[in-house]
Amino acid sequence: MAGVAESRARNADFWDRAAPGWIRHAERQDALGRPLGAAAIDRLRVGPGERVLDVGCGCGGTTAELAAAVGPTGVAVGVDLSEAMVAAARLRFPGPRFVTGDIETMGVVPGAPFDAAFSRMTMMLLADPVAGLTTIARSLHPGGRLAATVFRDAGAVPWLSAAVLGAAPHVGHLPPLPLGDEPGPFAFADPARITRVLTAAGFGDVLVEPEDVTLDTPDTPEAVAEWLIEVGPAGAAYRAAEAGARASARSGAARLLAPFRIPGAGYRLPTGLWLVTAELD
Ligand SMILES: C[S@@+](CC[C@H](N)C(=O)[O-])C[C@H]1O[C@@H](n2cnc3c(N)ncnc32)[C@H](O)[C@@H]1O
């Protein structure tokens, strides 16, 4: 198993290479990926005038949604490891403030203290999640709220493996698959681990609830395959491959994604999440 330093280096390298795919699909990710964070946004009950933090904000769509909820008297800050995604977020959304940095090592997030923190699909990717959650805790007021979503287990998100397995034989070297608790899409599958991490970071009232959502997309098999490959673990290898290999990767992924296709209507992608809520003691 990789240690924290090695996992951190892998994480930085992975997001550096993944950024172009996420930027390319930012509009689709905002529109179709909304169910991935909607329950956490609802649960956070962010109101006008509040200060809110979005951890792992990517290209900024959820930060902009939170900025709309806090209104002109509030503050929304998005933080992300990827300089390229933060630059894209700033171009897409001039309202919120976006900060580049590693949540695990930044001490406190600029703009702190916040009333609430939100995070969509990021906590399980941290090399040292206690360190990352401790930064979030340090950046909140006493009594501050946290609401986040993470994937459950691989079986609850069948399209993710389908896209990777369909593409992998046609493209080059993929990053190593995570072992055990190493950071990755399913590193927070065990709700007891989530509770342990949040408690160690100083949060109380930790609640981990299953949330089943569906990502509905009217897009063609080609478009859906490309989206899911590019925002997944095979994204960088796919972009580096030559055109013929990329076409084969899209066909391979589309074949394995066929069970989720509704002819004439697009795709329904079942997705099992944990909705995680907590408060600072
Ligand atoms: C799966 S993406 C989710 C992006 C966005 N929240 C969404 O749902 O569309 C994970 C994001 O977390 C960021 N990230 C990963 N590790 C991080 C860290 N240690 N500190 C800050 N951001 C991190 C990545 O750069 C990436 O943008």
The ligand as an SDF file (V2000), in Angstrom:
LIG
                    3D

 27 29  0  0  0  0  0  0  0  0999 V2000
  -14.2480   13.7330   -8.6220 C   0  0  0  0  0  0  0  0  0  0  0  0
  -13.7770   15.4070   -8.8080 S   0  0  0  0  0  0  0  0  0  0  0  0
  -15.2460   16.2450   -8.2700 C   0  0  0  0  0  0  0  0  0  0  0  0
  -15.3150   17.6660   -8.7510 C   0  0  0  0  0  0  0  0  0  0  0  0
  -16.6310   18.3920   -8.3830 C   0  0  0  0  0  0  0  0  0  0  0  0
  -16.8140   18.4610   -6.9520 N   0  0  0  0  0  0  0  0  0  0  0  0
  -17.7980   17.6780   -9.0300 C   0  0  0  0  0  0  0  0  0  0  0  0
  -18.5030   16.9510   -8.3360 O   0  0  0  0  0  0  0  0  0  0  0  0
  -18.0130   17.8680  -10.2570 O   0  0  0  0  0  0  0  0  0  0  0  0
  -12.7040   15.6260   -7.4100 C   0  0  0  0  0  0  0  0  0  0  0  0
  -12.0920   17.0210   -7.3180 C   0  0  0  0  0  0  0  0  0  0  0  0
  -11.3390   17.0880   -6.1070 O   0  0  0  0  0  0  0  0  0  0  0  0
  -10.1190   17.7690   -6.3390 C   0  0  0  0  0  0  0  0  0  0  0  0
   -9.1600   17.2980   -5.3250 N   0  0  0  0  0  0  0  0  0  0  0  0
   -8.6150   16.0710   -5.1900 C   0  0  0  0  0  0  0  0  0  0  0  0
   -7.7900   16.0330   -4.1350 N   0  0  0  0  0  0  0  0  0  0  0  0
   -7.8080   17.2800   -3.5800 C   0  0  0  0  0  0  0  0  0  0  0  0
   -7.1340   17.8820   -2.4820 C   0  0  0  0  0  0  0  0  0  0  0  0
   -6.2710   17.1770   -1.7440 N   0  0  0  0  0  0  0  0  0  0  0  0
   -7.3810   19.1900   -2.1980 N   0  0  0  0  0  0  0  0  0  0  0  0
   -8.2410   19.9050   -2.9690 C   0  0  0  0  0  0  0  0  0  0  0  0
   -8.9100   19.3860   -4.0300 N   0  0  0  0  0  0  0  0  0  0  0  0
   -8.6940   18.0920   -4.3300 C   0  0  0  0  0  0  0  0  0  0  0  0
   -9.7510   17.3600   -7.7580 C   0  0  0  0  0  0  0  0  0  0  0  0
   -8.8350   18.2640   -8.3470 O   0  0  0  0  0  0  0  0  0  0  0  0
  -11.1210   17.3320   -8.4420 C   0  0  0  0  0  0  0  0  0  0  0  0
  -11.4480   18.5800   -9.0010 O   0  0  0  0  0  0  0  0  0  0  0  0
  1  2  1  0
  2  3  1  0
  2 10  1  0
  3  4  1  0
  4  5  1  0
  5  6  1  0
  5  7  1  0
  7  8  2  0
  7  9  1  0
 10 11  1  0
 11 12  1  0
 11 26  1  0
 12 13  1  0
 13 14  1  0
 13 24  1  0
 14 15  1  0
 14 23  1  0
 15 16  2  0
 16 17  1  0
 17 18  1  0
 17 23  2  0
 18 19  1  0
 18 20  2  0
 20 21  1  0
 21 22  2  0
 22 23  1  0
 24 25  1  0
 24 26  1  0
 26 27  1  0
M  CHG  2   2   1   9  -1
M  END
$$$$
